[in-house]
Amino acid sequence: MYRRNGVEVQDAGSRHLEPHFSVDELKARYRASGDPVESRRWHLLWLVHTQTILTDAAKAVGLNYDYARAVVRDYKRDGAAGLRNQMFGRANLELLEKRFILTS
């Protein structure tokens, strides 16, 4: 529980995190990720899994609280698939296409 705008609020993210990965696996994924967006999401989950409340975890990794809640929600629902950065693959594809066009 914490206070937000003078009202006590239950921090949904820190109450329960689906056991898709262990604490060590979450930490390894955030450190190994080549995509900074995904790395930040894994880091958030690692912090939440180590009993850091969501508001503090979001601040620690530089995320808005509502966005952090959405990350936790997606992880609970979809596991690792919920953390994928949809834009990362698209940007890489566009870069490859540009390189292909320039070299053709």
Order of alpha helices (4+ residues) and beta strands (2+ residues): beta-beta-alpha-alpha-alpha-alpha-alpha-alpha
